[in-house]
Amino acid sequence: MALHERWAKIIISITLKKLKDALTDLLPILIVIAFFQIAVLRQPLPHIEEVLFGTVLVVIGLGLFV
């Protein structure tokens, strides 16, 4: 295996771990917001596609900058 392939595997591994950690950090907040929206306000989540896209961007941002 060439040196650049090993470095690529290391970088991908580190990046995936950071993204998983960011999602793990964000998940309790998402659960509380969804519970409050559905159980307390008794309304569906508005614009769910936009919310999910924003959530993905937040996870990527946390993974890259934290």
Secondary structure, 3 states (H helix, E strand, C coil): CCHHHHHHHHHHHHHHHHHHHHHHHHHHHHHHHHHHHHHHCCCCCCCHHHHHHHHHHHHHHHHHHC
